Amino acid sequence: VEEPHQADIQDASGMTEEERKLERSQVVRGILGPLIAIAVLIALLAGRTGGAQVGALAGLLWSVYPMAVFIAGLVYPETVATTLLAGGVLSMVTKADQELGPRRIFIGGVLFGLAALTKPIVLVTIAATTLWIMYWSRAQRFSLAAVFLVGVALSLAPWTARNFFVHGGLVIVEPRLVGSLPWLGEFPEERP
């Protein structure tokens, strides 16, 4: 009688040793992927504002911060929203001697809009960021704020159009948001 190869022996779950190893490696990649992406974004952002050493330290601290490691392992919208917001902020923060340009603002707006689709509370961050742009860029305040909002609108438009057809009215991002903003009307499910 031929003995089965160790890798072909199944355990109580019905998985072979090779399948268990593959599953464990996928879990590790699932945790490290978002953790590294966010750590790199934070390192770049901190490096742009405080220098290369500050950036390296910030990225390293984020990568060993227990809550960051924990959140990166969860498949939650917060992980996606954090990555999108960090990318949006990175695109809009310049070095001290550089001027903020419309292309960077537009990219930031698109990323902020995508983050708002993930977590609707980001809409408040978008309003605050628009005010920040108007304060920071005094020479081009209205044009840069408009470029930012066009980028946000570009991200939100397809989902808002879908919501209009599904709910029969203007619903930006989240149907429950409409009922809490009285000027937009009642909750979509309360309409006749």
C-alpha positions as CSV (number, residue, x, y, z in Angstrom):
1,V,0.0,0.0,0.0
2,E,1.4,3.4,-1.0
3,E,1.5,6.0,1.7
4,P,-0.1,9.4,0.9
5,H,2.2,12.3,0.6
6,Q,2.1,14.6,3.7
7,A,0.8,17.5,1.6
8,D,-2.2,15.4,0.4
9,I,-3.4,14.5,3.9
10,Q,-6.6,16.4,4.7
11,D,-7.4,17.6,8.2
12,A,-10.9,17.8,9.8
13,S,-11.7,20.9,7.8
14,G,-11.1,19.0,4.5
15,M,-8.1,21.1,3.7
16,T,-4.7,19.8,2.8
17,E,-1.5,21.2,4.2
18,E,-0.7,23.0,1.0
19,E,-4.2,24.6,1.0
20,R,-3.7,25.7,4.6
21,K,-0.4,27.3,3.8
22,L,-1.9,29.1,0.8
23,E,-4.8,30.4,3.0
24,R,-2.3,31.7,5.6
25,S,-0.2,33.5,3.0
26,Q,-3.4,35.1,1.6
27,V,-4.3,36.4,5.1
28,V,-0.8,37.8,5.6
29,R,-0.9,39.5,2.2
30,G,-4.4,40.8,3.0
31,I,-3.1,42.5,6.1
32,L,0.2,43.7,4.8
33,G,-1.1,45.2,1.5
34,P,-3.3,47.9,3.0
35,L,-0.9,48.4,6.0
36,I,2.0,49.0,3.6
37,A,0.0,51.2,1.3
38,I,-1.2,53.5,4.1
39,A,2.3,53.5,5.7
40,V,3.9,54.6,2.4
41,L,1.3,57.3,1.9
42,I,1.8,58.6,5.5
43,A,5.6,58.5,5.0
44,L,5.3,60.5,1.8
45,L,3.0,63.0,3.3
46,A,5.1,63.5,6.4
47,G,8.2,63.7,4.3
48,R,6.7,66.4,2.2
49,T,5.8,68.5,5.2
50,G,8.6,67.7,7.6
51,G,11.5,66.3,5.6
52,A,12.8,62.8,4.7
53,Q,13.7,61.7,8.3
54,V,10.2,62.7,9.6
55,G,8.6,60.9,6.7
56,A,10.6,57.7,7.4
57,L,9.8,57.9,11.1
58,A,6.1,58.5,10.5
59,G,5.8,55.6,8.0
60,L,7.7,53.3,10.4
61,L,5.5,54.3,13.4
62,W,2.3,53.7,11.4
63,S,3.5,50.3,10.3
64,V,4.0,49.1,13.9
65,Y,1.1,51.0,15.5
66,P,-1.1,48.2,16.9
67,M,-4.4,49.8,15.8
68,A,-3.1,50.3,12.3
69,V,-2.1,46.6,12.0
70,F,-5.5,45.6,13.4
71,I,-7.6,47.8,11.1
72,A,-5.5,46.8,8.0
73,G,-6.5,43.2,8.6
74,L,-10.2,43.9,8.6
75,V,-12.1,44.3,5.4
76,Y,-13.9,47.5,6.5
77,P,-14.7,50.6,4.5
78,E,-12.5,52.6,6.9
79,T,-9.4,50.9,5.5
80,V,-10.3,52.0,1.9
81,A,-11.4,55.4,3.1
82,T,-8.2,56.0,5.0
83,T,-6.1,55.0,2.0
84,L,-8.2,57.3,-0.3
85,L,-8.1,60.2,2.1
86,A,-4.3,59.8,2.7
87,G,-3.8,59.8,-1.1
88,G,-6.0,62.9,-1.5
89,V,-4.2,64.8,1.2
90,L,-0.9,63.7,-0.2
91,S,-1.8,65.1,-3.6
92,M,-2.8,68.5,-2.2
93,V,0.0,69.1,0.3
94,T,3.0,70.6,-1.3
95,K,6.5,71.4,-0.1
96,A,6.9,74.8,1.6
97,D,8.4,76.4,-1.5
98,Q,5.8,75.1,-4.0
99,E,2.5,76.5,-5.1
100,L,-0.6,74.4,-5.0
101,G,-1.6,73.7,-8.6
102,P,-5.0,72.8,-10.2
103,R,-4.0,69.3,-11.3
104,R,-3.1,68.3,-7.8
105,I,-6.3,69.8,-6.4
106,F,-8.3,68.0,-9.0
107,I,-6.7,64.6,-8.2
108,G,-7.3,65.3,-4.5
109,G,-11.0,66.1,-5.3
110,V,-11.4,62.8,-7.1
111,L,-9.9,60.8,-4.2
112,F,-11.9,62.7,-1.7
113,G,-15.1,61.9,-3.7
114,L,-14.2,58.2,-3.9
115,A,-13.7,58.3,-0.1
116,A,-17.1,59.9,0.3
117,L,-18.6,57.0,-1.6
118,T,-16.9,54.6,0.9
119,K,-17.9,56.6,4.1
120,P,-20.5,59.4,3.7
121,I,-19.1,61.3,6.6
122,V,-16.2,62.4,4.3
123,L,-18.7,64.9,2.8
124,V,-18.0,67.0,5.9
125,T,-14.3,66.7,5.3
126,I,-14.9,67.8,1.7
127,A,-16.6,70.9,2.9
128,A,-13.8,71.6,5.4
129,T,-11.1,71.0,2.7
130,T,-12.9,73.4,0.4
131,L,-12.7,76.1,3.1
132,W,-9.0,75.2,3.6
133,I,-8.3,75.6,-0.1
134,M,-10.0,79.0,-0.1
135,Y,-8.0,80.1,2.9
136,W,-4.6,78.8,1.8
137,S,-4.7,79.8,-1.8
138,R,-5.7,83.4,-1.6
139,A,-4.8,84.4,-5.1
140,Q,-6.7,81.6,-6.8
141,R,-9.1,80.7,-4.0
142,F,-12.3,80.4,-6.0
143,S,-10.9,78.7,-9.1
144,L,-9.0,76.1,-7.0
145,A,-12.0,75.4,-4.8
146,A,-14.1,75.0,-8.0
147,V,-11.5,72.5,-9.4
148,F,-11.5,70.6,-6.2
149,L,-15.3,70.4,-6.2
150,V,-15.4,69.3,-9.9
151,G,-13.1,66.4,-9.0
152,V,-15.4,65.5,-6.1
153,A,-18.4,65.8,-8.4
154,L,-16.8,63.6,-11.0
155,S,-16.4,60.8,-8.5
156,L,-19.9,61.2,-7.0
157,A,-21.9,61.8,-10.3
158,P,-22.3,58.1,-11.4
159,W,-23.6,57.0,-8.0
160,T,-25.8,60.1,-7.6
161,A,-27.3,59.4,-11.1
162,R,-28.0,55.8,-10.1
163,N,-29.6,57.0,-6.8
164,F,-31.8,59.4,-8.8
165,F,-33.2,56.6,-10.9
166,V,-33.6,54.2,-8.0
167,H,-35.0,56.6,-5.4
168,G,-36.7,59.1,-7.7
169,G,-35.0,62.2,-6.3
170,L,-31.6,63.8,-5.5
171,V,-29.7,61.4,-3.2
172,I,-26.0,62.2,-2.8
173,V,-24.1,59.1,-1.7
174,E,-26.5,57.8,1.0
175,P,-30.3,57.7,1.1
176,R,-30.4,58.2,4.9
177,L,-28.5,61.4,4.5
178,V,-31.4,63.0,2.6
179,G,-33.8,62.8,5.5
180,S,-31.3,64.5,7.9
181,L,-30.9,67.4,5.5
182,P,-34.4,69.0,5.4
183,W,-33.7,71.2,2.3
184,L,-33.2,68.0,0.2
185,G,-36.6,66.5,1.2
186,E,-37.8,63.5,3.1
187,F,-36.3,60.0,3.2
188,P,-36.6,58.3,-0.2
189,E,-38.6,55.4,1.4
190,E,-41.2,57.9,2.7
191,R,-42.0,59.4,-0.7
192,P,-45.3,58.4,-2.2
